[in-house]
């Protein structure tokens, strides 16, 4: 199973990186839910990671300026 991290610099909660399963409606294999959005305009998808621990470790090492959370839809 693959996991992606979404980091967003435009959202209200731009202090958080969110980990998603690739099947999540928000993620859609790292394409996002808005197919007409300009890539990188609001944020970026990072991944794929084969294991959730890999995504968590990457976020801790490379995106340490923000909190890390799991998606409340696909990883409850």
C-alpha positions in Angstrom: 0.0 0.0 0.0 1.3 3.5 -0.8 1.2 6.6 1.2 1.6 10.3 0.3 2.3 13.4 2.3 0.5 16.6 1.4 2.1 19.9 2.5 -0.1 23.0 1.9 1.0 26.6 2.2 -2.4 28.2 1.4 -4.8 26.3 3.7 -6.1 27.6 7.0 -4.1 24.9 8.8 -0.9 25.3 6.8 1.1 24.3 9.9 0.4 20.6 9.3 1.6 18.0 6.8 -1.0 15.3 6.3 -0.3 11.6 5.4 -2.8 9.9 3.2 -3.4 6.4 1.7 -3.1 6.4 -2.1 -6.7 5.4 -2.3 -8.0 8.5 -0.4 -10.3 10.8 -2.3 -8.2 13.7 -1.2 -5.0 12.1 -2.5 -5.9 10.1 -5.6 -2.4 8.6 -6.0 -0.7 12.0 -5.3 -2.8 13.9 -7.9 -5.1 15.6 -5.4 -8.9 16.0 -5.6 -8.9 19.1 -7.8 -7.8 17.9 -11.2 -7.8 21.4 -12.6 -5.6 22.9 -9.9 -2.1 24.1 -10.9 0.5 21.9 -9.5 2.3 23.6 -6.6 -0.1 26.5 -6.4 -1.4 25.6 -3.0 0.9 22.8 -2.0 2.5 19.6 -3.2 2.1 15.8 -2.8 5.2 14.0 -1.8 5.6 10.2 -2.3 4.8 7.5 -2.8 6.1 5.7 0.3 5.5 1.9 0.6 5.0 1.9 4.4 3.4 4.6 6.6 6.5 4.6 8.8 8.6 5.7 5.8 6.2 8.7 5.2 6.3 9.6 8.9 10.1 9.4 9.0 10.5 11.5 5.8 8.2 14.1 7.2 10.1 14.2 10.5 13.4 14.6 8.8 12.6 16.8 5.8 9.4 18.7 6.8 10.2 19.2 10.5 8.9 22.8 10.4 5.3 21.5 10.5 3.2 19.1 12.5 2.5 15.7 11.0 -1.0 14.2 11.1 -2.7 11.2 9.5 -5.7 12.0 7.3 -9.0 11.9 9.3 -10.7 10.3 6.3 -8.5 7.4 5.2 -6.4 6.8 8.3 -8.8 7.1 11.1 
